[in-house]
Amino acid sequence: MTTDSDSDTNQKGDLVVVGSSAGGVAALSTLVSTLNKNFPAPIVLAQHLDPQRPSHLGTILERRSTLPIVIVGENPPTPLENGKIYVVPANKHVTVSDGFVLLENDHADRPKPSIDRLLSSAAEVYGEHLLAVILTGSGSDGAAGAVEVKNAGGVVIVQNPQTAAYPSMPLALPPTAVDHVVKVDEVALLLYDIIKGVNLPATDKVEDPLRDVLAQVSSGTNIDFRNYKGATILRRVARRMAVTHNGTIREYAEYLHNHPGEVQELVKAFLIKVTGFFRDPEAYETLRENVISRLVERAKENGRTLRFWSAGCATGEEAYSLALLIADYLGSDFPEWNIKIFATDVAADAINFARRGAYPENVLNDLPLEYKERYFERFENGYRVSRALRQTVIFGEQDISRGTPFPRIDLVSCRNLLIYLKPELQRVVLDLFAYSLQHTRGFLFLGKAETTRPTKANFELIDKKWKIYRCMSRPIAFPIKENALSVRIPASNFREPRKRTLSGAPVSNSSEMMEVEIEVSHLRRISETVLRYVNLAVVIIDRAYRIVTINASARRMLGIRDIAYDQDFLHTVRGMPYHEIRKAIDNAFNERSAMNLAEIELDHAVEGSGCYVNITIMVMPDEQSAPELAVISVVDVTELVQMRKRLEGVQREHVDMVNELSEANRRYSTMNKELQHANEELQAANEELMLMQEELQATNEEFEATNEELQATNEELETNNEEMQATNEELQTTNDELSARTLELQDFGKQYRVEQFQLSSLLERFPHYVMVLNATDLTIQSINPGYGQLFSGRNVIGLSIDEAFSGKQLESLIELLKKVTRDGQALTSEPMKANADGTGDGTFVHTVVPISDVMTGNVDRLFVYSEKMEEAR
């Protein structure tokens, strides 16, 4: 990697942009104090502060920084130079052009300066040469800008939220946009390592070791990067080499071999996960008009059920976009539909972020305002997808190259993911999609950057521009690998049946699968023929709970509308007690004995009444190489159960009625007496109630007034809380400034004491007559031994000049001292008789030098040098 560190002016070399908010002075001070003195790039630093108050951030950082501090000013634009820190003012928005920092006069937006705007403008100019750093702060400003930096190929570094005083800003960034999470005292070294990088030789000299690096990545991730631009690959490899302290690509290849975890870090550096709500709006409009409309019309005749799959969903924006699209299309009918959107990605941190459904406010800027108001709710420092939409999306962790397909999918959205895969792996993934879509003849939605073309045998092109296809047929066989990783989704949300053969073992090759399918088809034909005329509901399942065959009676009794072959029995039957049935099936297989479940109630209705069945589970005898199968027979006992319940109810009612009649007779004998007393009590009670009603009405009015006061108080408390939070951040900033000022005063105190000591030493050694006066009241502060002799040992310290001196021209001396104090200029007197020897006849020449206070600049002391005329001669 090469940099422009050798030149003073940064001509589109590397650039560092640092964002923080009020309260981040300590973090910024730590960062600037740990920077290398030869830092090879400019640093632009923006912090949210109160725009109405003057900022002392530049002064504070100047005392800690190892680099020069430049306060960004108005015209002309400030040029960027390597090795300098540019502090942005608190009341201006700032953008970055090619080599310059520009101030904007927009006063409408808050907070200022906008870190999003700063990062976005810098990303547009500097691209992959930009390094963004997000430090401690409140709010979400910087999240959208960091995504722009990542999309442009730059590097995003955040302070570890666990060590941040205000972690809101670091936590607001989507995990797919973050390259490094470090402590604040490690940021400077990381920046230096990334920018300085390593000096790579010519491309032809690194081709072989680079091929080795890419081969290790391909082997570990099934992603092929050999078709990437060589310069881009080399630059990002060089960044990882700098971070891992490897000097050559050959050393880095060996490092990759010894540290398998580094492969994933390198892949993260290669991949740019571009995502967002309704990315390419025209594509979604085409999807709405040509696909969603068809799916909805077809689903109206099929139970109003739609199943979507968003593969490579990253942080969930595309999955939620599908949910928003279908919710807007269905309108008020949306709650009546059964919508399931399965969203999968290989990155666990991205999936965890997506499950929350919370996004910074500026990430939603491209959404129509109507969508934001209808389908989002305020959450912390941003917005959160509404609960109704979040419940339709099921997130799971899945490696698409090793995953299993979701069944009966209507639409698969896989945008710009296949471009990262090898051609052979692309074919496997497309077969996986076809396997999911073949039952519904669903649609495949790819990104416009995809170059792969699904085979015409399985897919029909619907829209060439936006790569929308329709599944026409399934692949001959879908090879489930032995090490296939299922989608990891919490059981409370969804349980996807495992794809297994009838014997419970994975299919090893296509010929074996064809043989099994032939056996299954033959078994189904026999079963359909035999069971069709049996007046008994019969289902045959395998060890994985998958339905092998089922007769019409079972479909009707269990409420199964489609053929249901290969579907999970436990999930296909609606309203069945899942755990109880599963336990009975497992016990039947494990114990090889029949299991009976009596009077099982199904939730769904049959002909308008509740349904009760007796279920018998029997395992079919084992045969050599035959799969494990179980026969489930279901007998409708609804009428028997209902009859028994009615008889039991009638008996209970008869007993209750006899008891009630006997009790009633006893009560009636006493009720007549009680009625008379009750009538009198009711009249009295009626009067009391009228009084109570008036009191309650008055009380209700008081409560209403009190409620209004409490609401007003609550609003005031909320306002005070916000003001106190802002004041707290300002006080913390002021405290940092006062601490710095205290250190300065301590330094000044030390300097003053040193000067006092030096002056005392000078006076002691000076062979002439010298004294120091207080300029305010002309009192003697200090004299040297020469003057001590003139005063004949008399203690004159603290005496005024007119008390210690005598002579005819004493007033002239005092006027001279006052003039020096007033003008601040040194003066020498004419020979005068104003002396300190007590005789009154001495003649002296006095030279007066003003001494100014270093803090205020005012004259506070006078240095007087006296020369006796006789001694001069």
N, C-alpha and C positions, 0 to 999 in steps of 0.2 A: 504493500500500500504506500502511496506517495501522498505527501501533504504539502501545504504551502507555508510551512513554518519557517522557511528560510527567508521569506519576504516580510516586510513590515505591513503592507496593506493586504487585506484578505480578498483576493480576487476569486470569489466563488470557491474557496477551499472549504474546510470544515467550519461549522458554526455550532455553538452550544447555547441553548435557550433554557433558562431556569425560571420556574414559576412557583410562587408561594403566596400566602396570605398573611394578614396581620397576625402577630404571634409567632412568626417564623424567623424573627431576627436572630435567635440563637442558632437555628439550623443554617441560615445563610452565613452567619459569622464563622461557623465551623467549616463550611464548604470553602469560603474564600481563604481561610487561614491554612487550609491543607492543600491548596493548589500548587503545582510545580511552578517555580519562578520562570521557567522557560516554556510555559504552556503554549502549545502550537496552534491556538485558535482563539478568536474573540468569544466573549461570553456576554449574552444579553440577559439581564436579570430584572424580572418584573414581580412586584409584590402588591397585593391589595392593601391599601391604606385609606384613611379618611381623606377624600379629595379636598375638604375644606381646611385641613390642618397642614402646616408645613412639615415636610418629611425630612428627617435627619438620618435616613438610612445610609446615604452616601458617606456622611461623616463617620457614622458608626463603623461601617465596613472598611473605611480607609485606615482605621487604627488596627484592624485585624488582618487586612489583605496583604498577600505577598505580591500582588499585581497592582498596576495603576488603576484607579477608579475614575470613570468618566461619567458625568451626569448628562444624560441625553437632553439636548436643547432643541430650540425651534430652528428656524432657518439659519444657515443652510443645513441640509441633511447631514447627520453625523456619520462619517465614514467608519467602517469596521476595520480594526487592526488587530493582528494576532497578539496575544499576551495582555489584553486589556479587558476590564470588566465594565460593561455599560449598564448603568442603573437607570431604569425607566421612572419618570416622575409619576406621582400618585394620581394626578388629575387629568391624564391624557391616555388615549388609546395609541398603541404603537404598532407599526407594521415594519416588515423587513423587505427591502429590495435587494438587488444584486450589489452587495458590498456596502449598504447604507442602512441606517435606522431612521425611520420617518415618524414624526408625531402627527396625530390627527386632532382636529378641533371639535370632534363630536362629543357633546356633553349629555347625550340622551341616555346612554346605556349605563348600567351599573352591574357589577363593580368595575372600577377602572384600576389599572388597565386590564383589558380583556386578554387573558392568557390564551384563550381559544383563537382569537383573531391574530395574535402574535405568532402562535405556532402554525396556523394555517398559511399565513403569508410566507413564513420562512420555509415551510415544506414545499410550497409551490416553486420557490427559487432554488433551494439548496438540495431538495430531494434526499437521496441516500447519504448526503454529506451532512445532514442535520442530526444533532443529538439533543433530545428533549429531556429535561429533568424536572420532575414534579415533587416538591417537598411538602412539608406539613402545611395544612391549611383547612379551613372550613369551606363547605360548598362543593360544587362539582365543576367549576370553571377549569378548563384544561383537558377534560375528558374527550370532547369532540376534537379538539386540536391534536391531541395525542393520536387519535385514530387517523387523522389526516397525515401525521408524520409517519405512522406505520405504513399506511397505504402508499406513501411516496418512497418507501424503502429506508427510512431513517431509523434511528435507535431511540427507544423510549426507556428511561430509567426512572424508577420511583423510590422514594424513601420507604423503608420498611414501616408499614402502618403500626406495628407493635411498638416501635420506638418514636413515633411521631406524636407531638403534643396534640395536634388536631389531625386525625387520620382521615377525615372526610374526603379530601382531594385525592390522596393516593388510592383510596378504596373505590372512588367513583370510576376509575379507568377500567374498561373491559379487560379481562386477563389476556385476551388474544392480542391486545395492543401493547402489552408490556414485555420488554426483553429482559430486564434485570430488576430485581428487588433487593436493595442493599441498605445498610445503615448509612447515616448521613456522613460519618467520618470516612467511609469507603468510597464515596461518590467520586471525589477528585482523582484518586488513583485509577479508578475504572475509566473515567473520561480520558485520562492521559494515555492509558494503555490502548484504548480503542482508536483514538485519533492518531497516536504515534504509529501504532501498528507495527508491521514488519515490512522490510523491503523485499518484495518478490522479484525474482528474476523474470526474464522474458517468458512468454507463454509456451514456447516450444520446449523450454527447459523444465517446466512444471507439469507438462502434459501427463507424463507417466504417473508421478505420485498423486496428482489431482484425480486421475482416473481411478487410482486405488482408493482415495477418499470417497469418491462418488459410488464406487462399488460397495464399500462398507455401508454407506447410507442406504443404497438400494437393497442390500441383503437384509438389513435390520428393519426396514420400514416398508418395503415393496413400492417405494416411490422412486421414479427415474428422473434425475435432474440433468442428464447428459445433454438434453436439447436446450438447456438454458444458455443465455448469453455468457460467454466466457468471462468478460470483465465483471459482470454482476456476481457470478459465482466466486471469482477470485477475491473480490472485495469483501464478501461476507465470510468466506473462509478465513481471510486475513484478520477479520475482527475476532473470530473465535480463537485464532492462533495467538493474537495479542492477549486476550483474556486468560488463556490457558498457558501463556508464556512458552510457546513453541516457536523456534526461530525459522524453521523450514517446513515446507509442506510434508516432506518425508517424515520429519519428527512428529508432525501433527497426525499423520496417518497411523504411526505407531501408537500415539496417545489414544486415538480412537479405538484401536484394537484392545488396549489395556483398560479403557474406561468406557464401557458400553453406554453409560448414561449420557455421554457427550454427544452421541449420535442424535438423540432427541433435541438437544440444545442447538445443534447445527441445523437440523430440519426446521426448527422454529425460526432460525435466522434466514433460511431460504424462503419459507412460505410467507406470503403476504395475505392474511385472511381479510379480504375485503367483504364487508357485510354492512347491512343497514336496512331500515324499514323501507319496503317498496323500492329496492334498488332496481333501476331501469323501470320507471313508472309505466312507460309505454308497453313493456313486456307484460306487466301485471294487468293492464287494461285489456290486452289481447287475451290473456289467460281468462279474465272475467267473462269476456264476450263469447269466446270460442270454446272454452273448456268447462268453466264453472257452470255456465247455463245448461250445458248438456248433462253434466253430472247431477245437477239438482233435479232436472226433469226426470231422469232415469231413476233417481233415488226416491222420488215421490211414490213410485210404484213398488219400492222394495224396502219398506219399513222406515223410510226417512233416515237412512244411515249412510254416512260418508266417512271414509278412512283415507288419510293422507300420510305421506312419509317425506320428511325433510332430512335428506342425507347430507352430512357435513354441515350441520346447522350453526356451528361456531357458538356465538353468544346468544342465539335464539331469535335475532331480528327477523330472519326469513320465515321461520316457523310461525312467529306471531303475525307476520304479514299475511300468511295464508289464513290464519284465524280471523284477522280483521277483514280480509277480503270476503270470506264466506259469511261472516256475521253481517257485514254491510249488505251483501246480496240478499240474504234471507230476511233481514229486517226484524220485524216483531215476531216472526215465526221461528227465530233462531233457538229459543229455549225448548221448542218442541222437537228439535232434531237431535240425533245422536251423532255428534261430530267427534272424531278422534284423529289427532295429528301426532304421529310418532316422530320425534326430533332426536337425531343421533349425531354424535361426534366423538372423535377419539380422545379429545382433550377433556380430562375430568374437571379442571378448573373452569373451563368455558361452560360446561354443562351445569355446574353448580351456580355459576353466575346467571345463566339463562333461567334456571328454575325459579329464581326470585322474581324475575320479570320486572326488575327495577332498573331504570335507565336515567342518565342525566338529562336535564331539560333540553340542552342544546343538541342532543342526539336526535330529538324528535322535531327538529326545526323543519325538516322536509315533509313531515306528515301534515295532511290537511287539518285545519283547526277543528273541523267537525269530528274527525277521528279522535283527536286528543281529548275533546270534551266528553265524548260518548263512551270511549273504551279505555280511558286511563284515569287514574286517581292520583292525587298528590301524595308523595311518599318521600319523607326525609328531604333531601335536597334535589329531588327530581320528580319523576312520574313512574307509576307502576301500572302494568297491564291489569285490567279489571279481573276480578276473581272468576267471573263467568268464562272469560277467554282463557285464563290460565288453566282452568280445569279441563279444557279441551285438548291441551298440549301435554304430551307425556314425553319427558326427556330421558334419554338413556345413553350410556357410554358404549360406543361400538367402533371397532375397527372395520371399516367397510370391506377391506380385503379379506377378512376372516369371519365376517358376520353371517348371520342367517336371515333369510327374508321374512318380512311381515306378510301374512296372508291377506288376500282379498283387499288389496289397496286400490283406490280409485285414482290417485294422483301421486307420482313421485317427483319431488323437486330436488334436483342435484345440480347446483349451479357452480360451474367453474371449479369442480373438484377432480374430474377425470383427467384434466390436463396435467396433473401431477403424477399420474400412474403410467406404468408401462403398458404397451399395446395389449399384451396378453392378459394383464390384470384388468384393463378396461373391458375386455370382452367378458371376463368373469363377472364383473360388477354389472354390466348390462344384462347378462343372463339372470343375475340375481333380481334385477328390477323386473325383467320380463316374468320371472317366476311369481313375483308379488302381484303383477298387474294382469296376469293371463285370465284369472277367473272373472274379472270385471271388465276386461278389455279397456283398462284404464289408460291414463296419459302420463307421458314422461316429459318433464320440464327441465331443460338443460340451460346452461349459461351461454351467452352469445360468443364468449371466448373459446368455447369447446371446439376442438378440431376433429374429434372422433365422430364417426357416423354409425349409429346402431344398424345392425344387419336388417335388410329389407324382409328377411324371413320372419322376423319377430316384431318389427316396428314399421309404422307408416308415417311419413312426414306430414305434419299438419301445417306448421308455420316455419319456413326456412330461416327467416331473419332472427326469430327468437328461439329457435331450436326446440320446438314443441312436437312431440311424436305421440302416436297412439299405438298401444300394444295390440298386435294382431294374433299372436300365438305364443305358446310357452316354449322354452328350450326342451330338447329331447330329454335331458336329465340334468338336474342341478347338482353338481358335485359338492356335497357338504364335507369339508375337510375334517380330519380327525381332531385337529387342534382348533377347531372353530370356536370362536368366542361369542357367546350369546350376548345380546344387549342387556346391560346391567341396569334394570329398572326396578324401583322398590315394589315389593309385592303388593303393597296397599294400593298402588296405582294401576298395575297391569301385570298379567302373567302371560307371557308369550309361550305357546307350546313348543317343545323342542322337536326339531325335524329329525326323525329317526326312521329306520326301516322297520318292517313288521317284527323282526327278531330283536329289535332294541339296539342293534349295533350299527355304526355308521356305514354307509355304502362306500365300498372301496373303489369301485370303478363303474363305468356306465353299463357294461355287459351284465354285471350282477344286478344292478338296479333294474335293467330291462327285464331280467328273469323274474325278479320279485314282483314288478308291476304286472307281468303276465299272470303270475300265480294269484295276485290280488284280484285282477279282473275276472279270472275264472271262478274264484271263490265268491265274488260278488254276484255273478250271474246265477250260480247254483243257489246262493242264499236268497236272492230275490225271488227265484222260482219257487223254492220251498216255503219261504216265510210269507209269501204274498197271501196264501190261503189259510194261514194260521191266525185264528182269532185271538192273538196274543201279541203284545208289543215286545219286540226282541231287538236288541242292539248287540253287536259284536265289536269289541274294542281290543286294541293291543296293549302291551305293557306301558306304553307312553300315553295312554288314555285316548289315543286317536281312534276315530270311528272307522272300522273296516267295512261294515255293512249295517244297514238298518231297514226295517220294513215300514210299510206305510202306516200301520197301526201305531208304531213307536213315534213316527214323525208327528202324527196327529195328536197323540196323547201328550208328548213332551213339547209341543209347540215349535217344532223345527220346520221352517218353511222351504229351505233349499235341500239339495241332495245330501249335503253334509259329509260326504266322504272326505277322509283325511283331516277333518276338523277335530279339535279337542273336545271330547264329550263333556268334560266338566264345565267348559266355557260356552259350549253351544246351547246347552239346555238352560233356559232362562228360569230364574227363581228357585233353582235347586239348591239345597243346603250343601255348599261346596265342600267344606271340611269333613262333614259327616260322610258324604258319598265317597270322597277320595280315600278316607281312612278305611272304609269298607272294602273298596277295590284293592287297596294295598294289602289288607289282611287276607283277602281271597287269594291273591297271587302268592303271598308269602307262606300262608298256612295250607294252601292247596285244598281248601274246604269252602263250602257254600256259605255265603253271608246273606242274611235276611234283614231287611229294613222294613218295618211295618208302619203303615199310615204316615208316609212322608208327604208333607204338604208342599205343593208347588205354588209359587207366588202368582203366576199368570192365571188368567181366568179361562175356563173352558165352558163355552155356552152360557156365560153369564154367572157362573157359580164357582166356588173354590174347588180345587182339584187335589185329591188324596190318592196316593198309589202305594202298593206294596212292591218292593224291589228285591229281586233275588239275583245274586251275583255268583256265577259258577265258572271255574277255570276249566277250559277244555283240556282233555288228556294230552300229555306231551307226546310228540312224535319226533323221530330223528330229523334234525334240520328244520323242523317246523317252528314258526313263531309262536310266542306266548300269546294266547287269546283268551278272552273271558266273554261269557254270554250273560248279558243283563236282560232279564225278563221283567216286564213292568205290567202290573195288574191294576186296573182302575177300580178302587174301592171307595170312590167318592160317595156313591149312593148309600153303601153300608155305613160309612162313617157318619154321613149326615143323618141317616135314619137313627143310628145309635145315639147321636148327640141330641136329636129331637126327642127320643124316648126319655133319655136322661133328663132333658130339660122339662118335659111334661111331668115326670115323677117329682122333680124338685119343686115345680110350681104347685103340684097338688099338696105336697107336704107343707109348703110355705102358706098355701091358702088356708088349710085347716088351722094352722097355728095362728095365722092372722085373724081368722074369724073368732076363735076363742079369746084371743087377746082383745079384739074389737068389742066383744060383748062386755068384757070387764071395764074397758075404757068408757063405753057409752054410759054406764051407770054413774060414773063420776063426772062425765063431761057436762051433763046438764047443770050440775051444781057449779062447776067451774065457769060455765058460760055466763052465769049471772054476775059472778065476781069479775069475770073478764070484761064484761060490758062496761061496768063502772070504771075499771082500770083503764080501758081503752079511751073513755071520755077524758079522764085525767091525762092520759099519755098524749092524746091529741093536742091538748092545750100546751103541754110541755114541748111537743114536737114543733108547734108553731113558733114558740119562743126560741127553740134551738135552731130552727131554720133561719130566723133573723140573725142570731149570733153567728151561725156558719157563713151566712152571706157576708157579714162584716169581716169575719176572719178571712174569707176567700179574697176579699178586696185587699186586705193587708198582705196576704201571701203574694198576690199579683204585684203589688208595689215592691215588696221585698225581693221578688224574683227579678224585676227590672233592675233594682239596685245591684243585686248580685251579678247580673249579666254585665252591667256597666263596670263593676269592680273587677270582674274577670278580664274584661277587655283592657282595663288599665293595667292589671297585673301582667298580662301578656305583653303589652307595650313596654312596661318597665323591665320585664325580663329581657326583651330584645335590646333595650337601651343598655341594661347592665352588662349583657354579653359583649356589646360593642365597646362599652367603657372598659370592661376587663381587658379586652385585647389592646385598647389604647394605653391603659395603665401599664400593661406588661411592656409595651414598646417604650413608654416613658421611663419605666424602671430600668430598662437596659441602657437608655441614654444617660440617666442619672448615675448609674454604676460607672459608665465610661467617664462621665464628668468628675466623679469622685476620684478615680484613678489619676486624672489629670491634675486635680487639686493636690493630691498627695505628692505627685511629682514636683509641682510648683513649690510645695512646702519644703521638700528636701532641698530643692535648688536655693530657696531663700535662706535656709539655715546654713548651707555651705557658703553662700555669699556673706552672711553675717560673720561666720568664722573667719573667712578670708579677710574681711574688712578689719576685724579686731586684730588679726595677726599683722596686717599692714600698719595699722595705727601703732601697735606696740613697737614695731621695728623702725618706723619712720623717724629720722633724726631731727626733723624740724617740728614746728608747732602746728599740730593738726587737731581738729575737733569736728564732731558731727552734731548738727542741730536738728531739732524737729521743725519742719518748715511751717507748721501750723501756728504754734505758739512760741517759737524761737527758744525752746528749752534745750539745754545741753544733754545729748544722749551719750556721748562718749568723747574722751580726750586721750591723747597719747602722752607718754611720760614727759615730753618736752613742755607741754602745756601744764602738766602737773607741777613742774618746778616753778613755772611762772605764778601758779596759784599757791605756791609755798605749802604744798601738801593739803590745801583746803579741799574738801569734798564739794564739788560744784555740780555733780551729776543731778539733773532734775531742776536746776536753777535756770531762770530765764537769763537772757543775754544782758539785760540791764542790771540784774542782781549780781552777776559775776564780773562784769567789766566796769571800768571807770574811765574817765578822761573827758576832755573837752568836746571831742567829736564822736561821742557815743551815739548820739541821735543819727549822725551821718552813717555810722556803721549799720544801725538798725534799718535805716531807709534802704541801704544797699542790699541787705538780706531780703527785705520784702520785695524789692524790685526783681531780684533773681528768682524768687519764688513765683512771682507773678508772670514774668516773661519766659522763664525756663531757659535762660541763657547765662553762661558763666561770665562773671565780671571780676575785675581787679580794681581795688580802691587806690586812690591817691594816698601818699603817706599821711597818716592821721594819728592823733593822740587818742586812741581808744584801745586800751590795753588791759592785760590781766595781771600785771606784776604788782599792783597795789600802790605804786609810787605816783602814778598819774602823769609822769613826765616822759614815758617811753613813746617812741614813734614807730608805728607798724604799718606794713602794707598787707592788706587782707585780700586773698583770692578766694572767691566763693563759687562752688560748682554745684548745680542742682542734681539731685538723684531722684529719678522717677520710679513710681511703682509699676512693676511688670504686669500687673493685672489691669489697673485702671489707666495707666499712662500719666497720672497726675504727679506733680512734684511733692514728695512727702518728707524728704530729708535734704539737708544742705551740708556739703563738705567744705570746711573752711581751712585754708592753709594760710598761716600768718608768718610774716617775715619781719624781724626787728631790724630797723635801719642801721643801728650800730654794728650789728653782726654782719650785715650785708657789706658795709664798708670794710 
